[in-house]
Amino acid sequence: MPDTGYAIAAVLVTAAVTWGLRALPFAALIPLRESSTVQYLSTRMPAGVMVILVVYCLHDLPVTEARAAAPLVALAVTLGLHLWRRNALLSIFSGTATHVVLASTVFTH
């Protein structure tokens, strides 16, 4: 068993490294907040990420089969509700509920 001094030193080093790793992102953000590139990306990235996620989720969807209608209808509900109400929570929950109901009742195997 290691002596008490070694154990205390190990705990202190671990605590210092943990504190440093948790503080580093905040210290790195300070100069980035004034960056015009970061400000541009903050306005454009949310829509870009959503488009990438939709394309990734639908890229191998067999559109010639009837079961492909469930995700497409759910996507239409999500998009329509978001354009109409501008409420992300409402549109995401409604689209998910639409997909679950259609996939489990109408478009079963």
C-alpha positions in Angstrom: 0.0 0.0 0.0 1.4 3.4 -0.9 2.3 5.8 1.9 0.0 8.7 2.8 2.2 11.4 1.1 2.0 9.5 -2.2 -1.8 9.1 -2.0 -2.3 12.8 -1.2 0.0 13.8 -4.0 -1.9 11.6 -6.4 -5.2 13.1 -5.4 -3.9 16.6 -5.7 -2.4 16.0 -9.2 -5.7 14.4 -10.3 -7.7 17.3 -8.9 -5.5 19.8 -10.6 -5.7 18.0 -14.0 -9.5 17.7 -13.7 -9.9 21.4 -12.8 -7.6 22.4 -15.7 -9.5 20.3 -18.2 -12.8 21.7 -17.1 -11.5 25.3 -17.1 -9.8 25.1 -20.5 -12.9 25.4 -22.7 -14.0 28.5 -20.9 -10.6 30.1 -21.2 -10.5 29.2 -24.9 -14.0 30.7 -25.5 -13.0 34.2 -24.4 -11.1 35.2 -27.6 -13.5 33.4 -29.8 -16.6 35.4 -28.7 -15.4 38.4 -30.6 -14.5 36.4 -33.8 -16.6 37.3 -36.8 -16.2 33.7 -38.1 -17.7 32.3 -34.9 -20.6 34.8 -35.0 -21.3 33.8 -38.7 -21.2 30.1 -37.9 -23.5 30.6 -34.9 -26.2 31.9 -37.2 -25.7 29.4 -40.0 -24.8 26.1 -38.2 -28.2 25.1 -36.6 -29.9 25.0 -40.0 -26.9 23.3 -41.6 -26.8 20.6 -38.9 -30.5 19.9 -39.3 -30.2 19.5 -43.0 -27.2 17.1 -42.6 -29.2 15.1 -40.1 -32.3 14.8 -42.3 -30.2 13.8 -45.3 -28.3 11.2 -43.3 -31.5 9.7 -41.8 -33.3 9.5 -45.2 -30.4 8.6 -47.5 -31.2 4.9 -47.8 -35.0 5.2 -47.4 -36.7 2.8 -49.9 -39.1 5.4 -51.4 -40.7 2.8 -53.7 -42.0 0.8 -50.7 -45.1 1.8 -48.8 -43.3 1.7 -45.4 -41.3 4.7 -46.5 -44.3 6.9 -46.2 -44.1 6.9 -42.4 -40.9 8.9 -42.1 -41.8 11.1 -45.1 -45.2 12.0 -43.5 -43.5 12.6 -40.2 -40.9 14.9 -41.9 -43.7 16.8 -43.6 -45.6 17.2 -40.3 -42.4 18.4 -38.5 -41.5 20.8 -41.3 -45.1 22.1 -41.7 -45.6 22.7 -38.0 -42.3 24.4 -37.6 -42.9 26.7 -40.5 -46.4 27.5 -39.2 -45.8 27.8 -35.4 -42.0 28.4 -35.2 -41.9 26.1 -32.1 -39.1 23.5 -32.3 -40.4 21.5 -29.3 -43.9 21.2 -30.8 -42.8 20.3 -34.3 -40.2 17.7 -33.1 -42.6 16.0 -30.7 -45.4 16.0 -33.2 -43.3 14.6 -36.0 -41.9 11.9 -33.7 -45.4 11.0 -32.5 -46.6 10.9 -36.1 -43.8 8.6 -37.1 -44.4 6.3 -34.1 -48.1 6.0 -34.7 -47.8 5.4 -38.5 -44.9 3.0 -38.1 -46.6 0.9 -35.4 -50.2 0.9 -36.8 -50.5 1.7 -40.5 -47.1 0.6 -41.9 -46.4 -2.5 -40.0 -44.3 -5.3 -41.5 
